[in-house]
Amino acid sequence: MLKTPELAMPRSNKVTTVCNSKREVWNDYEQAKAYFLELMMSTDGDEHDRAECVYIQLIHGLDECSDED
């Protein structure tokens, strides 16, 4: 058993996103979340859906997020 629970351990700030076939590596998790939140709020239709898909994955803490199902 670990002394420190895994959820309490700091996660890497690095995250990879794939949206509209564009792959990006972010060094700041919060910056990626802010970008996709703004993109989601400022678009509609398919572009909104893609940004929303990536944003939801970022909220759940995934290290690799994609707009593909």
C-alpha positions as CSV (number, residue, x, y, z in Angstrom):
1,M,0.0,0.0,0.0
2,L,1.2,3.5,-0.9
3,K,1.7,6.0,1.9
4,T,0.4,8.8,-0.3
5,P,-2.8,8.0,-2.2
6,E,-2.3,8.0,-6.0
7,L,-4.9,10.7,-6.5
8,A,-3.0,13.0,-4.1
9,M,0.2,12.7,-6.1
10,P,0.9,15.6,-8.4
11,R,0.2,14.8,-12.1
12,S,2.3,15.9,-15.0
13,N,1.4,19.3,-16.4
14,K,2.0,18.0,-19.9
15,V,-1.0,17.1,-22.0
16,T,-1.5,16.2,-25.7
17,T,-4.6,17.2,-27.5
18,V,-5.9,16.2,-31.0
19,C,-8.7,18.4,-32.3
20,N,-9.8,18.7,-35.9
21,S,-6.7,16.5,-36.9
22,K,-4.4,19.1,-35.3
23,R,-2.1,17.5,-32.6
24,E,-0.7,19.8,-30.0
25,V,1.5,19.2,-26.9
26,W,0.8,21.6,-24.0
27,N,3.2,22.1,-21.2
28,D,0.5,23.7,-19.0
29,Y,-2.7,21.7,-18.3
30,E,-4.6,24.8,-17.2
31,Q,-3.7,26.7,-20.3
32,A,-5.0,23.8,-22.4
33,K,-8.3,23.7,-20.5
34,A,-8.7,27.5,-20.8
35,Y,-8.1,27.4,-24.6
36,F,-10.6,24.6,-25.2
37,L,-13.2,26.2,-22.9
38,E,-12.9,29.5,-24.8
39,L,-13.0,27.7,-28.2
40,M,-16.1,25.7,-27.0
41,M,-17.9,28.9,-25.9
42,S,-17.1,30.9,-29.1
43,T,-18.0,28.3,-31.7
44,D,-21.1,26.3,-32.7
45,G,-21.9,23.2,-34.7
46,D,-19.2,20.6,-35.3
47,E,-16.3,22.8,-34.1
48,H,-18.1,23.3,-30.8
49,D,-18.7,19.6,-30.4
50,R,-15.0,18.8,-31.1
51,A,-13.8,21.4,-28.6
52,E,-16.4,20.2,-26.0
53,C,-15.2,16.6,-26.4
54,V,-11.6,17.6,-25.7
55,Y,-12.5,19.9,-22.9
56,I,-14.5,17.2,-21.1
57,Q,-11.5,14.8,-21.3
58,L,-9.3,17.6,-19.9
59,I,-11.7,18.1,-17.0
60,H,-11.4,14.3,-16.2
61,G,-7.6,14.6,-16.1
62,L,-6.6,12.6,-19.2
63,D,-3.0,13.0,-20.5
64,E,-4.1,12.5,-24.1
65,C,-7.4,14.1,-25.3
66,S,-8.9,13.7,-28.7
67,D,-12.1,14.8,-30.5
68,E,-12.6,11.4,-32.0
69,D,-15.1,9.0,-30.6
